Amino acid sequence: MKRVLVICEGLLIGSGIESILSREDDLLLMHNVLTTEPALKKEIESFRPDVIIIDENLNIWDLSRLLRFLKRVPAVRLMILAVHENRVQIIDKQDVLINELADFVNEVH
């Protein structure tokens, strides 16, 4: 079972992602609206996600510091959502155009 951590400042985006992915039997989801970088680090270390989905507008953590931190957890796949552009940036992978919900779900798997 793949562990997925959804980190969004806004409850609406995070809840929408959780609603979409909760239909997948092989995903264990955790959705958090955290407010500090240390809290995010602690959550990542304790939950040990395979995939982290994060809103690009998250102002809690500088992306370069997040990437340096995630180097210690190389199996983590980071998906950065650009909701207004229908894009998901997958770090160390590619930018993916999301036209349908199924496209998003496939990228999580």
Chimera marker file (.cmm) of the C-alpha trace (Angstrom):
<marker_set name="trace">
<marker id="1" x="0.000" y="0.000" z="0.000" r="1" g="1" b="0" radius="0.5"/>
<marker id="2" x="1.370" y="3.387" z="-1.027" r="1" g="1" b="0" radius="0.5"/>
<marker id="3" x="1.419" y="6.104" z="1.640" r="1" g="1" b="0" radius="0.5"/>
<marker id="4" x="0.380" y="9.557" z="0.370" r="1" g="1" b="0" radius="0.5"/>
<marker id="5" x="0.764" y="12.781" z="2.342" r="1" g="1" b="0" radius="0.5"/>
<marker id="6" x="-1.271" y="15.756" z="1.099" r="1" g="1" b="0" radius="0.5"/>
<marker id="7" x="-0.018" y="19.127" z="2.326" r="1" g="1" b="0" radius="0.5"/>
<marker id="8" x="-2.106" y="22.177" z="1.460" r="1" g="1" b="0" radius="0.5"/>
<marker id="9" x="-2.707" y="25.476" z="3.227" r="1" g="1" b="0" radius="0.5"/>
<marker id="10" x="-6.284" y="25.626" z="2.025" r="1" g="1" b="0" radius="0.5"/>
<marker id="11" x="-8.749" y="23.051" z="3.214" r="1" g="1" b="0" radius="0.5"/>
<marker id="12" x="-10.657" y="23.127" z="-0.092" r="1" g="1" b="0" radius="0.5"/>
<marker id="13" x="-7.798" y="21.884" z="-2.307" r="1" g="1" b="0" radius="0.5"/>
<marker id="14" x="-6.615" y="19.301" z="0.198" r="1" g="1" b="0" radius="0.5"/>
<marker id="15" x="-10.116" y="17.969" z="0.778" r="1" g="1" b="0" radius="0.5"/>
<marker id="16" x="-10.708" y="17.723" z="-2.966" r="1" g="1" b="0" radius="0.5"/>
<marker id="17" x="-7.517" y="15.733" z="-3.484" r="1" g="1" b="0" radius="0.5"/>
<marker id="18" x="-8.357" y="13.515" z="-0.532" r="1" g="1" b="0" radius="0.5"/>
<marker id="19" x="-11.836" y="12.901" z="-1.936" r="1" g="1" b="0" radius="0.5"/>
<marker id="20" x="-10.430" y="11.888" z="-5.326" r="1" g="1" b="0" radius="0.5"/>
<marker id="21" x="-7.689" y="9.619" z="-3.994" r="1" g="1" b="0" radius="0.5"/>
<marker id="22" x="-9.701" y="8.026" z="-1.170" r="1" g="1" b="0" radius="0.5"/>
<marker id="23" x="-11.465" y="5.922" z="-3.819" r="1" g="1" b="0" radius="0.5"/>
<marker id="24" x="-8.207" y="4.077" z="-4.471" r="1" g="1" b="0" radius="0.5"/>
<marker id="25" x="-7.923" y="0.937" z="-2.334" r="1" g="1" b="0" radius="0.5"/>
<marker id="26" x="-4.123" y="0.766" z="-2.564" r="1" g="1" b="0" radius="0.5"/>
<marker id="27" x="-3.465" y="4.246" z="-1.131" r="1" g="1" b="0" radius="0.5"/>
<marker id="28" x="-3.176" y="5.214" z="2.522" r="1" g="1" b="0" radius="0.5"/>
<marker id="29" x="-3.872" y="8.951" z="2.733" r="1" g="1" b="0" radius="0.5"/>
<marker id="30" x="-2.970" y="11.545" z="5.288" r="1" g="1" b="0" radius="0.5"/>
<marker id="31" x="-4.095" y="15.130" z="4.750" r="1" g="1" b="0" radius="0.5"/>
<marker id="32" x="-2.599" y="17.872" z="6.864" r="1" g="1" b="0" radius="0.5"/>
<marker id="33" x="-2.891" y="21.604" z="6.961" r="1" g="1" b="0" radius="0.5"/>
<marker id="34" x="0.331" y="22.369" z="8.813" r="1" g="1" b="0" radius="0.5"/>
<marker id="35" x="1.642" y="25.785" z="9.669" r="1" g="1" b="0" radius="0.5"/>
<marker id="36" x="5.383" y="25.441" z="10.240" r="1" g="1" b="0" radius="0.5"/>
<marker id="37" x="8.387" y="23.863" z="8.580" r="1" g="1" b="0" radius="0.5"/>
<marker id="38" x="9.343" y="21.869" z="11.709" r="1" g="1" b="0" radius="0.5"/>
<marker id="39" x="5.800" y="20.429" z="11.861" r="1" g="1" b="0" radius="0.5"/>
<marker id="40" x="6.057" y="19.380" z="8.208" r="1" g="1" b="0" radius="0.5"/>
<marker id="41" x="9.434" y="17.708" z="8.803" r="1" g="1" b="0" radius="0.5"/>
<marker id="42" x="8.040" y="15.827" z="11.782" r="1" g="1" b="0" radius="0.5"/>
<marker id="43" x="5.002" y="14.694" z="9.790" r="1" g="1" b="0" radius="0.5"/>
<marker id="44" x="7.136" y="13.447" z="6.897" r="1" g="1" b="0" radius="0.5"/>
<marker id="45" x="9.497" y="11.620" z="9.233" r="1" g="1" b="0" radius="0.5"/>
<marker id="46" x="6.702" y="9.941" z="11.197" r="1" g="1" b="0" radius="0.5"/>
<marker id="47" x="4.324" y="9.065" z="8.326" r="1" g="1" b="0" radius="0.5"/>
<marker id="48" x="7.112" y="8.096" z="5.877" r="1" g="1" b="0" radius="0.5"/>
<marker id="49" x="5.110" y="8.787" z="2.722" r="1" g="1" b="0" radius="0.5"/>
<marker id="50" x="5.877" y="7.321" z="-0.685" r="1" g="1" b="0" radius="0.5"/>
<marker id="51" x="4.262" y="10.355" z="-2.325" r="1" g="1" b="0" radius="0.5"/>
<marker id="52" x="3.943" y="13.932" z="-1.081" r="1" g="1" b="0" radius="0.5"/>
<marker id="53" x="1.389" y="16.127" z="-2.818" r="1" g="1" b="0" radius="0.5"/>
<marker id="54" x="1.913" y="19.800" z="-2.066" r="1" g="1" b="0" radius="0.5"/>
<marker id="55" x="0.212" y="22.984" z="-3.264" r="1" g="1" b="0" radius="0.5"/>
<marker id="56" x="2.665" y="25.247" z="-5.123" r="1" g="1" b="0" radius="0.5"/>
<marker id="57" x="1.251" y="28.205" z="-3.195" r="1" g="1" b="0" radius="0.5"/>
<marker id="58" x="2.297" y="26.729" z="0.142" r="1" g="1" b="0" radius="0.5"/>
<marker id="59" x="4.312" y="29.477" z="1.796" r="1" g="1" b="0" radius="0.5"/>
<marker id="60" x="5.389" y="27.464" z="4.815" r="1" g="1" b="0" radius="0.5"/>
<marker id="61" x="8.513" y="25.913" z="3.336" r="1" g="1" b="0" radius="0.5"/>
<marker id="62" x="10.959" y="27.145" z="0.719" r="1" g="1" b="0" radius="0.5"/>
<marker id="63" x="11.008" y="24.568" z="-2.096" r="1" g="1" b="0" radius="0.5"/>
<marker id="64" x="14.815" y="24.356" z="-2.194" r="1" g="1" b="0" radius="0.5"/>
<marker id="65" x="14.954" y="23.543" z="1.542" r="1" g="1" b="0" radius="0.5"/>
<marker id="66" x="12.186" y="20.973" z="1.090" r="1" g="1" b="0" radius="0.5"/>
<marker id="67" x="14.121" y="19.267" z="-1.708" r="1" g="1" b="0" radius="0.5"/>
<marker id="68" x="17.307" y="19.198" z="0.398" r="1" g="1" b="0" radius="0.5"/>
<marker id="69" x="15.356" y="17.654" z="3.259" r="1" g="1" b="0" radius="0.5"/>
<marker id="70" x="13.779" y="15.048" z="0.960" r="1" g="1" b="0" radius="0.5"/>
<marker id="71" x="17.204" y="13.915" z="-0.289" r="1" g="1" b="0" radius="0.5"/>
<marker id="72" x="17.411" y="11.999" z="2.979" r="1" g="1" b="0" radius="0.5"/>
<marker id="73" x="14.254" y="10.145" z="1.926" r="1" g="1" b="0" radius="0.5"/>
<marker id="74" x="15.054" y="9.278" z="-1.716" r="1" g="1" b="0" radius="0.5"/>
<marker id="75" x="12.044" y="7.019" z="-2.270" r="1" g="1" b="0" radius="0.5"/>
<marker id="76" x="9.627" y="9.927" z="-1.844" r="1" g="1" b="0" radius="0.5"/>
<marker id="77" x="7.939" y="11.203" z="-4.984" r="1" g="1" b="0" radius="0.5"/>
<marker id="78" x="7.086" y="14.902" z="-4.746" r="1" g="1" b="0" radius="0.5"/>
<marker id="79" x="4.110" y="16.187" z="-6.722" r="1" g="1" b="0" radius="0.5"/>
<marker id="80" x="3.668" y="19.968" z="-6.776" r="1" g="1" b="0" radius="0.5"/>
<marker id="81" x="0.194" y="21.115" z="-7.774" r="1" g="1" b="0" radius="0.5"/>
<marker id="82" x="-0.362" y="24.171" z="-9.943" r="1" g="1" b="0" radius="0.5"/>
<marker id="83" x="-4.139" y="24.037" z="-9.783" r="1" g="1" b="0" radius="0.5"/>
<marker id="84" x="-4.756" y="27.154" z="-11.865" r="1" g="1" b="0" radius="0.5"/>
<marker id="85" x="-2.725" y="25.724" z="-14.792" r="1" g="1" b="0" radius="0.5"/>
<marker id="86" x="-3.902" y="22.065" z="-14.617" r="1" g="1" b="0" radius="0.5"/>
<marker id="87" x="-0.281" y="21.034" z="-14.109" r="1" g="1" b="0" radius="0.5"/>
<marker id="88" x="1.437" y="18.759" z="-11.667" r="1" g="1" b="0" radius="0.5"/>
<marker id="89" x="5.207" y="19.032" z="-11.434" r="1" g="1" b="0" radius="0.5"/>
<marker id="90" x="6.764" y="15.744" z="-10.432" r="1" g="1" b="0" radius="0.5"/>
<marker id="91" x="10.223" y="16.344" z="-9.030" r="1" g="1" b="0" radius="0.5"/>
<marker id="92" x="12.895" y="14.295" z="-10.825" r="1" g="1" b="0" radius="0.5"/>
<marker id="93" x="10.278" y="13.151" z="-13.299" r="1" g="1" b="0" radius="0.5"/>
<marker id="94" x="8.387" y="15.529" z="-15.578" r="1" g="1" b="0" radius="0.5"/>
<marker id="95" x="5.659" y="18.128" z="-15.805" r="1" g="1" b="0" radius="0.5"/>
<marker id="96" x="2.357" y="16.453" z="-16.542" r="1" g="1" b="0" radius="0.5"/>
<marker id="97" x="-0.737" y="18.009" z="-18.072" r="1" g="1" b="0" radius="0.5"/>
<marker id="98" x="-3.795" y="16.882" z="-16.124" r="1" g="1" b="0" radius="0.5"/>
<marker id="99" x="-6.893" y="16.878" z="-18.302" r="1" g="1" b="0" radius="0.5"/>
<marker id="100" x="-8.982" y="14.413" z="-16.320" r="1" g="1" b="0" radius="0.5"/>
<marker id="101" x="-9.128" y="13.177" z="-12.741" r="1" g="1" b="0" radius="0.5"/>
<marker id="102" x="-7.909" y="9.785" z="-13.937" r="1" g="1" b="0" radius="0.5"/>
<marker id="103" x="-4.681" y="11.433" z="-15.161" r="1" g="1" b="0" radius="0.5"/>
<marker id="104" x="-4.040" y="12.738" z="-11.646" r="1" g="1" b="0" radius="0.5"/>
<marker id="105" x="-4.786" y="9.384" z="-10.003" r="1" g="1" b="0" radius="0.5"/>
<marker id="106" x="-2.472" y="7.598" z="-12.473" r="1" g="1" b="0" radius="0.5"/>
<marker id="107" x="0.398" y="9.933" z="-11.590" r="1" g="1" b="0" radius="0.5"/>
<marker id="108" x="-0.018" y="9.182" z="-7.876" r="1" g="1" b="0" radius="0.5"/>
<marker id="109" x="0.302" y="5.461" z="-8.602" r="1" g="1" b="0" radius="0.5"/>
<link id1="1" id2="2" r="1" g="1" b="0" radius="0.2"/>
<link id1="2" id2="3" r="1" g="1" b="0" radius="0.2"/>
<link id1="3" id2="4" r="1" g="1" b="0" radius="0.2"/>
<link id1="4" id2="5" r="1" g="1" b="0" radius="0.2"/>
<link id1="5" id2="6" r="1" g="1" b="0" radius="0.2"/>
<link id1="6" id2="7" r="1" g="1" b="0" radius="0.2"/>
<link id1="7" id2="8" r="1" g="1" b="0" radius="0.2"/>
<link id1="8" id2="9" r="1" g="1" b="0" radius="0.2"/>
<link id1="9" id2="10" r="1" g="1" b="0" radius="0.2"/>
<link id1="10" id2="11" r="1" g="1" b="0" radius="0.2"/>
<link id1="11" id2="12" r="1" g="1" b="0" radius="0.2"/>
<link id1="12" id2="13" r="1" g="1" b="0" radius="0.2"/>
<link id1="13" id2="14" r="1" g="1" b="0" radius="0.2"/>
<link id1="14" id2="15" r="1" g="1" b="0" radius="0.2"/>
<link id1="15" id2="16" r="1" g="1" b="0" radius="0.2"/>
<link id1="16" id2="17" r="1" g="1" b="0" radius="0.2"/>
<link id1="17" id2="18" r="1" g="1" b="0" radius="0.2"/>
<link id1="18" id2="19" r="1" g="1" b="0" radius="0.2"/>
<link id1="19" id2="20" r="1" g="1" b="0" radius="0.2"/>
<link id1="20" id2="21" r="1" g="1" b="0" radius="0.2"/>
<link id1="21" id2="22" r="1" g="1" b="0" radius="0.2"/>
<link id1="22" id2="23" r="1" g="1" b="0" radius="0.2"/>
<link id1="23" id2="24" r="1" g="1" b="0" radius="0.2"/>
<link id1="24" id2="25" r="1" g="1" b="0" radius="0.2"/>
<link id1="25" id2="26" r="1" g="1" b="0" radius="0.2"/>
<link id1="26" id2="27" r="1" g="1" b="0" radius="0.2"/>
<link id1="27" id2="28" r="1" g="1" b="0" radius="0.2"/>
<link id1="28" id2="29" r="1" g="1" b="0" radius="0.2"/>
<link id1="29" id2="30" r="1" g="1" b="0" radius="0.2"/>
<link id1="30" id2="31" r="1" g="1" b="0" radius="0.2"/>
<link id1="31" id2="32" r="1" g="1" b="0" radius="0.2"/>
<link id1="32" id2="33" r="1" g="1" b="0" radius="0.2"/>
<link id1="33" id2="34" r="1" g="1" b="0" radius="0.2"/>
<link id1="34" id2="35" r="1" g="1" b="0" radius="0.2"/>
<link id1="35" id2="36" r="1" g="1" b="0" radius="0.2"/>
<link id1="36" id2="37" r="1" g="1" b="0" radius="0.2"/>
<link id1="37" id2="38" r="1" g="1" b="0" radius="0.2"/>
<link id1="38" id2="39" r="1" g="1" b="0" radius="0.2"/>
<link id1="39" id2="40" r="1" g="1" b="0" radius="0.2"/>
<link id1="40" id2="41" r="1" g="1" b="0" radius="0.2"/>
<link id1="41" id2="42" r="1" g="1" b="0" radius="0.2"/>
<link id1="42" id2="43" r="1" g="1" b="0" radius="0.2"/>
<link id1="43" id2="44" r="1" g="1" b="0" radius="0.2"/>
<link id1="44" id2="45" r="1" g="1" b="0" radius="0.2"/>
<link id1="45" id2="46" r="1" g="1" b="0" radius="0.2"/>
<link id1="46" id2="47" r="1" g="1" b="0" radius="0.2"/>
<link id1="47" id2="48" r="1" g="1" b="0" radius="0.2"/>
<link id1="48" id2="49" r="1" g="1" b="0" radius="0.2"/>
<link id1="49" id2="50" r="1" g="1" b="0" radius="0.2"/>
<link id1="50" id2="51" r="1" g="1" b="0" radius="0.2"/>
<link id1="51" id2="52" r="1" g="1" b="0" radius="0.2"/>
<link id1="52" id2="53" r="1" g="1" b="0" radius="0.2"/>
<link id1="53" id2="54" r="1" g="1" b="0" radius="0.2"/>
<link id1="54" id2="55" r="1" g="1" b="0" radius="0.2"/>
<link id1="55" id2="56" r="1" g="1" b="0" radius="0.2"/>
<link id1="56" id2="57" r="1" g="1" b="0" radius="0.2"/>
<link id1="57" id2="58" r="1" g="1" b="0" radius="0.2"/>
<link id1="58" id2="59" r="1" g="1" b="0" radius="0.2"/>
<link id1="59" id2="60" r="1" g="1" b="0" radius="0.2"/>
<link id1="60" id2="61" r="1" g="1" b="0" radius="0.2"/>
<link id1="61" id2="62" r="1" g="1" b="0" radius="0.2"/>
<link id1="62" id2="63" r="1" g="1" b="0" radius="0.2"/>
<link id1="63" id2="64" r="1" g="1" b="0" radius="0.2"/>
<link id1="64" id2="65" r="1" g="1" b="0" radius="0.2"/>
<link id1="65" id2="66" r="1" g="1" b="0" radius="0.2"/>
<link id1="66" id2="67" r="1" g="1" b="0" radius="0.2"/>
<link id1="67" id2="68" r="1" g="1" b="0" radius="0.2"/>
<link id1="68" id2="69" r="1" g="1" b="0" radius="0.2"/>
<link id1="69" id2="70" r="1" g="1" b="0" radius="0.2"/>
<link id1="70" id2="71" r="1" g="1" b="0" radius="0.2"/>
<link id1="71" id2="72" r="1" g="1" b="0" radius="0.2"/>
<link id1="72" id2="73" r="1" g="1" b="0" radius="0.2"/>
<link id1="73" id2="74" r="1" g="1" b="0" radius="0.2"/>
<link id1="74" id2="75" r="1" g="1" b="0" radius="0.2"/>
<link id1="75" id2="76" r="1" g="1" b="0" radius="0.2"/>
<link id1="76" id2="77" r="1" g="1" b="0" radius="0.2"/>
<link id1="77" id2="78" r="1" g="1" b="0" radius="0.2"/>
<link id1="78" id2="79" r="1" g="1" b="0" radius="0.2"/>
<link id1="79" id2="80" r="1" g="1" b="0" radius="0.2"/>
<link id1="80" id2="81" r="1" g="1" b="0" radius="0.2"/>
<link id1="81" id2="82" r="1" g="1" b="0" radius="0.2"/>
<link id1="82" id2="83" r="1" g="1" b="0" radius="0.2"/>
<link id1="83" id2="84" r="1" g="1" b="0" radius="0.2"/>
<link id1="84" id2="85" r="1" g="1" b="0" radius="0.2"/>
<link id1="85" id2="86" r="1" g="1" b="0" radius="0.2"/>
<link id1="86" id2="87" r="1" g="1" b="0" radius="0.2"/>
<link id1="87" id2="88" r="1" g="1" b="0" radius="0.2"/>
<link id1="88" id2="89" r="1" g="1" b="0" radius="0.2"/>
<link id1="89" id2="90" r="1" g="1" b="0" radius="0.2"/>
<link id1="90" id2="91" r="1" g="1" b="0" radius="0.2"/>
<link id1="91" id2="92" r="1" g="1" b="0" radius="0.2"/>
<link id1="92" id2="93" r="1" g="1" b="0" radius="0.2"/>
<link id1="93" id2="94" r="1" g="1" b="0" radius="0.2"/>
<link id1="94" id2="95" r="1" g="1" b="0" radius="0.2"/>
<link id1="95" id2="96" r="1" g="1" b="0" radius="0.2"/>
<link id1="96" id2="97" r="1" g="1" b="0" radius="0.2"/>
<link id1="97" id2="98" r="1" g="1" b="0" radius="0.2"/>
<link id1="98" id2="99" r="1" g="1" b="0" radius="0.2"/>
<link id1="99" id2="100" r="1" g="1" b="0" radius="0.2"/>
<link id1="100" id2="101" r="1" g="1" b="0" radius="0.2"/>
<link id1="101" id2="102" r="1" g="1" b="0" radius="0.2"/>
<link id1="102" id2="103" r="1" g="1" b="0" radius="0.2"/>
<link id1="103" id2="104" r="1" g="1" b="0" radius="0.2"/>
<link id1="104" id2="105" r="1" g="1" b="0" radius="0.2"/>
<link id1="105" id2="106" r="1" g="1" b="0" radius="0.2"/>
<link id1="106" id2="107" r="1" g="1" b="0" radius="0.2"/>
<link id1="107" id2="108" r="1" g="1" b="0" radius="0.2"/>
<link id1="108" id2="109" r="1" g="1" b="0" radius="0.2"/>
</marker_set>
